[in-house]
Every structure is written in structure tokens, then in C-alpha cells.
Amino acid sequence: MEKQSHLPIGYRLQEYQIDRVLGQGGFGITYLATDVNLDKQIVIKEFFPKEFSSRESNVYSIVSHKGDENELYRYLMKKFLSEAKILASFSHPNIITVTRFFEENSTAYFIMDYVKGESLKSYIERNGSLSQDNIEKIIIPILEGLKAVHKKNFLHRDIAPDNIYLTIDGRPILIDFGSAKDTIGDESKSLATIVKAGYSAPEQYISSSIHTKSTDIYAIGGVIASMISGDTPPEATKRQLELYNGMPDPLKSLLNQHKSRYSKSFLEAVLKSMSIKESERFQEVGEFQYALVMGDDAPSIEDKIKLLETNETTKFEKKNKGFLFILPLVLLVVTGLIYSMFFSTKKEKKITIEVKDINSTKILSDMNKTVVVREDTNSTKPLSDINKTVVVREDINSTESLSDINKIVVVKEDINGTELLSDINKTVVVKEDINGTKPLSDMNKTVVKKESKNTLSVTYNFALMYDYGAGVKEDKPKAIKLYEEVCNFSHSLACKRLGEMYEKGEGVKKDINKTIKLYKKSCNLNNALACNNLAYIYRSGTETKKDIYKAIKIYQKSCDLNNSLACKNIGEMYEKGKEVKEDINRAIEVYTKSCNLGNSTICKNLGFLYIKGEKVEKNITKSINFYNKSCDLNNSLSCANLGILYDYGEGVKKDKNKAVEFYKKGCELNNGVACANLGYMYDEGEGIVKDDKKAVELYLKACSLKDAQSCASLGSMYEKGEGTKKSKIKSKKSYQKACNLGYKDACSILK
């Protein structure tokens, strides 16, 4: 029988139906699947060590080889289930979530949440070298996740760009714990160590060596080095050989090539994290994190103070884009944009009620370049597509200008068919002469080509596989050919994807006329995203004649089909009144629909509109309701704002315990303001038991997220030895960081 590796498309594994293969490595296969009970997409990881196991066609159980290899198979499967148990024990926004695991088909599986996005590896491949600010926004949350791993006495041992995932809202997630190890002890089974060149520490090349937290820290350093250079850093063994032969360290040479773009202390921290000698590396993640963020090569204090005294307006304009527009706190004023604090030489709490979407994990100027995947869960499908899962990539949390809308890429598919590839071309159905009046020789002349629903689904699925290189070598021209076949039979998703390919020139020459034609066809088949894309083309007028009337009409159809982004776009047009007559009531109506469809940023902005009370009547109750919905949708700033409202009793009964809850969630989602205020609560014992050590951790995290006041508070903690060992050096560096971030009082302290 013909051998195959993955489970067939459409296969039912308990309550999960296999949609497609996402990837396959040496020890496992990852599938996109649908939980038919909950009607939602999930990811399944299957244990499948391809070197010594196989699956026969039409037989779903895995067959392992005999003898020693069978014993090894059983041992590795046990380790695979251990990975699942490790992941299931974590509840952290920067660690992948495992919901269950089980054994079946003579192998093991575990189920994970499906998050839309891309690997850091593919992000680096597309964008090359990243800025220091962008690197920190990715790596600091990963360090927070790694702290949680180490706190439970586990090591990851396989950290690399392909094991870090970036979600559509910019949240980095640490994935693939297949090599994770309990640091307290492990079975003394002799197995070859799996290493990744450039990221594995020297000790990982020796099977009998002892691994420590610094082993993971080395790998994190390698990930940062790859983001600096845009390529894989030098392998540990090569570095050892070069150093042994008296040659310069190739890693140091690599980092020096980029020294003009990064602070000296930042590069030194990366180099130390990747020291060949384990004892010379950072021994704790917190130490590494501190070294990364506490740069000491910024402008002199004198220059900084002079700048602040002579150009404060410029400073505050810049801060309006972030978290730190600073005002002296005399009264709690909840209006517009508020940042308030009190500061001696120590702690501060700040207030932020802000309309802009400032998610601390977003990747700044690179965000618009990020190819991320987001399912349009609200999209309404046409006719035969009703039960099909759509594909979409839309950054529904984005508040960027609409000129970026056409950068949408879509990725998720409808896979209901179970036919094999060899059946794809068997799409001809013979129309029989039921009256028997035609001679036999004429029968073949009555062939009518008619695609079955399952065949169209399978063809579309294979088009996706060739399009994105999932399980096969990427082949855009072949994907286009298959998309065209199914589009001809009114498959809305295929027509939409073809439109995108002609719009962007993916595997074909750009052709805006074909793009419009294909988007129109897909839109007429009630594909909401195609309608949205078509409306953008008419609205922007960059590729065809601008037509606002058409744009509004098509946006409205997309919004009626429950596309949250289209509703948002209509709302913006009516709110701003630049392209159509201003109509705030109409704007509120479509904004509310967008919010109800799960757009967390629009929910947040509605909360702000009602708390500000300029364009609409002020209504704190409505504001809190919208902020609650936004926070439930994991909008970090909304969680921080709710914390502030309960902290100060603005529009609600003052409740410090609730404030702590919201600050905790906001901080978990990497909001610097939430972390800063939560640190203050622990520092002062407000709403929670006083814990100086926890306050230091939170101030450090907030400082890592560019919160200047937290850096100053951290400096005070180090200065006085509260919650940490007293350190004049660390205190000075913390104050320096606060000063560098524009905090004038910290500059004065240093002076």
C-alpha cells in the first residue's frame, strides 16, 4: 500500500475535523482543525517521528518499527505527552495554551488554541534587521513568559525564531515545548540531543552536559542577534573553534557591524547572554532583561536637561503617541487624554484614558508590514459556502490610516472534502441519454463538466497548500491555476484570493482590472472581505477612478455581511466628515456594530467617546460597558483604563480590589501603564498585600515597556534596597533610563 504521513483532510479525530496540514517536523505533524461541537478552529499536534514510524494509506494508526526503535518510539511519545502536560500547566499570555491531550491511533495528540499570526522567523525573513525598539517590544514579553517557565522549574531548550509566534495584535507567544525539561531532574535515558545552529548553547551539543536557565538565555540572545542581523547567528561550535584558534569571536564581529543602530549596552547584554562559558552568562532572566533595557550610552545629563527645558513641547507631542503625556496631579481629571502622577524621588501612579490604540506589544513602524493571519469569524458565506470556514487576515485592532487596508492578506481555508489528490481531475460527470435514443458512440459527446461540492473544496484546499507552501513546495502559478478552476464555479473564497494575487502581483503580473472583476464576483457571492477590499479600491482612487459613493455602498454591504473592519471604515468616514457629511449618530451606530462583532479597538474608542463627552453626551456607564467589552477582547489599554476608573472611583464605586484585577490583566497583556500602577499597588499595599519584591518585578516590566516613571520608581527601590538588594549602580542606571525616556525629575535626581 502507498504510504502517507498526515491524516487525510476531513478525517474526524474525536470531535475534531482535520482541515489542513500546517506543518510537519521530525517528530510531529501540526494540523488546523475544527472543533465541531464548539464550531471553532483549533490546532492539533500529532506525535509522528517520521524516521522510525509510518502510516499506511486508509489506515490511520501509526506503525512504529520493531525492536529498539519501537522502544524509543514509546519513550518519545511519553515525552511528547509530557510536553502537553507542561503547556497545560501554564496560564500566561506569552505561552501557547494547551487545552487537552489524549492517545489515539497508536500515537498521541494535544489540542491548542488557534491564534492568527506568523512565526518570528518568517517576520524576520520578510523585514530583515529590526530596530532596537521593535526588538524590545517582541523580546520583553517573551522574557516574561520564560520567567514563568523557569519559575516552575522547567527549561524550554529549543527557543528560536520559528518557536516564537507573533499574533495579529503583536503579542509574541513562546511555542513548541517539545524539548522542555524539568530542571529538578530527568530520566537518564540516553538520546541524541537536538540542537539548532545559532541558538543552541555549547552545552547542548554534549548529551551528558547539565543544562541551566542560562541555556535558555543563550537561545534568547541568539534570537535577538537574528533580529539585529536579519539572519541566523554564528553556531556555538564555530565560535568555539574560532576562539580556540585565536580568531575574533564571529558573534562579536557580527554585532559590531550593526553598532551604529543599537545602544552599546544593548549589544553588550546580547553578547554576554551568549557567552561560550555558561558561568559568564546571565544566570536569571530578570538580570538579562534589566541589562537589555537599562542603556547607559544616551546623551549626557546636561544635554538631556537642556533639551527638556528648551523643547518640552516637542517632548510631549512625541509622548502623545505612547503612554507618557505627563501632567502634575492636582485633581483627578477624567477627560480627553489624561496622564497624572505624584513623585518625590520614588513611586508614581499614572492615569491614562486614551483613544489611540497603543498596544505595548505592537511592532511600531513595522506593524503595517507584518503579514498576520486573522479569521473573519463574522463573515457571512454565500449558498454552498455557508458551512465553509473563511480566510482572512485583517488587523481589526489597527487604527492605522486606511491607506494600509489593501495590505490585507487572507489565509484560512474551507476544507470539507475527503477526496485524494488523484481524484481532483475526476470532475467530469456523464449526462446519460436516459431515453436511449443516441448510439453508444455518441454518449461521450454528452459529457457535461460539473464540479461536486467536495471536489471544489478539495481543489481549493490544494490551491491553498501550493499558495502558502503548507505541506508542499510553494508554487504560486499552480495555486493560481487551481483557484481559477474553482472560481469559475462561483467559489467566493477562491475568487477573492485570486483578486488579492492580481492586486499584489503574487505569482502573476499585477492587473487592477482583473482584481476589480474578481473582487466584484466574490462580493456578489457575499464574501464580506472581498467587498471590503473592493470598497477600499474605490475609496483610495490610487488604482482606479475614485468613487466615494460606490465605496460607501460596498462598505455597507460588507458591514451588513458582518465584517467588523468595513463597519469601522464607514464609522470613520461619518465621524470625520471629510469624505461624506459628518453624522455622529450614524458613526456610533456602525461603530457599535463593529464592536459587537469583536473589534476591541472600536469598543475602546467608543468607551473613550462616552467618557470624553464631546461629540456625544457624556455617559460613564456606557463608557465602562464598552471598556469592559474591549478588555474582555484582550485590549490592554481598556483594561488599564478600567483599573484607573475603579482605582479612583470615577463614575463607579471606588474598588481597589477590582482595580488590581484590571491592572493585572492589562499588565499580562503588556500594557506599561497597567504594570506601573499595579507595581504601585504592591508597593503601597493598596487593594492587595504589600509586596516590595513583586513591586520591583512590575516596575522592571513597565520600565522595559518604556514607562519612564516606572524606571524612576525602580531606581528608588534599588537606591533604598526595598524589595531587592541595594545597588547604587542599578539605581543610577534606572534613573538614567527614566531620564532617557524623557522624565525630567529623574534627570534632576541624576544631576
Secondary structure, DSSP 8 states (H G I E B T S, - for coil): --EE-S--TT-EETTEEEEEEEEE-SSEEEEEEEETTTTEEEEEEEE--TTSEEEETT--S-EE-STHHHHHHHHHHHHHHHHHHHHHT---TTB--EEEEEEETTEEEEEEE---EEEHHHHHHHH-S--HHHHHHHHHHHHHHHHHHHHTTEE----SGGGEEEETTS-EEE---TT-EETT------------TTTS-GGGGSTT----HHHHHHHHHHHHHHHHHSS----HHHHHHHHHTT---HHHHHHHTTTTTS-HHHHHHHHHHT-SSGGGS-SSHHHHHHHHH----SS-HHHHHHHHHH-HHHHHHHHTTSS---EE-SS---SSS--EE--SSS---------S---TTS-GGGGGG-------TT----GGGTTS-------TT--S-GGGGGG-------------GGGTT--EEE---TT--S-GGGGGGGEEE---HHHHHHHHHHHHHHHHTSSS---HHHHHHHHHHHHTTT-HHHHHHHHHHHHHTSSS---HHHHHHHHHHHHHTT-HHHHHHHHHHHHH-SSS---HHHHHHHHHHHHHTT-HHHHHHHHHHHHH-SSS---HHHHHHHHHHHHHTT-HHHHHHHHHHHHH-SSS---HHHHHHHHHHHHHTT-HHHHHHHHHHHHHTSSS---HHHHHHHHHHHHHTT-HHHHHHHHHHHHHTSSS---HHHHHHHHHHHHHTT-HHHHHHHHHHHHHTSSS---HHHHHHHHHHHHHTT-HHHHHHH-
